[in-house]
């Protein structure tokens, strides 16, 4: 037991936090038009590992956590395909940005759920996870991610845009 958690839970939490932190760096980089290759690789790998390690917990039927894990893996597959197979060309740039932001949102959504379940002060506000404080928090988080996603789509440049911008600067 580490901090009252099983080893699996502790490792899962560390990987999840690494995914969230690196994902925030990546999304803010996108907003600024930066590719941040190493941060992106860290984000994608840790976010995939977050979902995969989530499936190692005891199975008690389909839960919202399992559904979010599956959805996360689907959007991560789209993000990786757009980024590494399609080189962000054309509509694949937008596909990458939206799917990466959505994968990060899923991780933060689960973090908020876990905080309301595990932190006594938050749990007291929403013991069933369906009370207004929980719902309001999730709506605020969603609104923040919608705004981040829009800014990231507008700010992030694919290879075509980067080449065009470099040619324009050179002329």
N, C-alpha and C positions, 0 to 999 in steps of 0.2 A: 504494500500500500504506500502510495506517494501522495501526500496531502489528502489522505482519506480516499484516494482513488485507486482503482486497480491499475496495473501497469498499462493495459490496453487503453483504458480511459485517459490516463495521463498522456500517453503518446498521441492518441487521437486529438486531444485538446491542444497539445503543442503544435502538431501539424496544422490543425485548423487555424490557430492564431497566426502561424507563419503564413498560411494561405491568405488570411484576411489582411494582414499587414502588407505583404508583398503585393496583393491585389490592389490595395489602396494606392501604393506607389505607382503601379502600372496604370491605373485609371487616371490619376493626376498627371502622369506622364503623357497619356493620350490627350488629355485636355490641352497640354502644352505642345502637342505635335511631336513628342519624343517616343521612340520605339522601345528603348530600355530593354534590350535583348536578354540580359542576364536576369533582371527582375521578372521579366515575362516568363522565362523558363521556370524560375523558382515558383512563381504564382501558379502556373499551369500544373506543375508536378505536385506541389503541396495540395492544391485544390482537388486534383484527382485522388491523391492519397487520402485526403479527408473523407471523400465519399467511399472509397474502397474500404478503409479501416472501419467506417461506420457499419459495414455489412458483417463485420466480425463479432458484433455484439449479439447476445442471445436473440433468436428469432421468435417473436410472439405474434406472428401474423403481420399483415401489411399495416404499417403505421405511417403517419405523416413524414417522419424522418426517413423512412425507406423510399417513399415517393419522391421527396426532395433529393435524396441521394441519386436516384435513377435519373431524374430530370437534370441534375447537375452534370452527371456523366454525359448525357446527351448533348447539352449545350457546350460542354468542354470539348467533345468530339468535333462539333461544328467549328468551335474557335480554333482548334489545332489544325483542322483541315483548311480553313480559310487562311490561317497564318502561314503554315508550313508547306502546304500542297498547292495552294492557289496564289501564294505570295501577295495576298491582299489586293489583287488586281480587280478593278471594277467594283462590282457589288460585294465582293468578298471582304473588302475593307470594312464596310458597314456590318456585314455578318459577323466578322471577328469582334469588332468593338461591342456590338450588342450582346453577343453570346458571352464574351468575357465579363462584361458588366453584370449580366444576369447570373453567371456562376458566382461572382463575388457577392451579389445580393442574396443568393440562396444561403451562402455561408453566414452572412450577417443575420439573415432571418433566423437561422437555427441558433446563432449566438444569443439573439434576443430571447428566443424561447427558453434556452438553457438558463439564461440569467434570471428570468421570471420563475423558473422552476427551482433554482438552486440558491439564489440570494434571498435570505429571509425577508428583508425589507420589501423587495419587489414581489416575492411570493405572497406576502400579506396583502398587497394591493390587488393581486389577481391570482387567487389560489387555484382556480380552475383553468386559467389561461384563456378565458373568453370574456373577461370583464373589460370595461372601458379603458382602464389604464394600459392594459396589454394591447388592445386593438388600436388605441391612439398611437402608442409607440410604434407599432408595426406600420401604420399608415404614414407616420412621419419618416420612418426608415425607407419605405417604398418611394415616397415623394423625393427624398434626397437622392436615391438611386436613379430615379427617372431623370432628374435634373443633371446628375453626373453623366448619365448615359447620353443625353442630348449634347452636353458640352463635349464629351469624348468623341462622339460621331463628328461633330463640327471641327474639332481641333486635330484629330488624328489624321495623318497623311499616309497614304499607301505609296508604293514605289513609283507609280506613274506621276503622282502629285509631287513627290520629292524630286524626281528628275526634271519635271517641268519647272519647278521653283528654282532648281540649280541652274538650268539653262537661262531662265529669266534674269537671275542675278549676274550671270556671266556676260550677258549681252549689254 
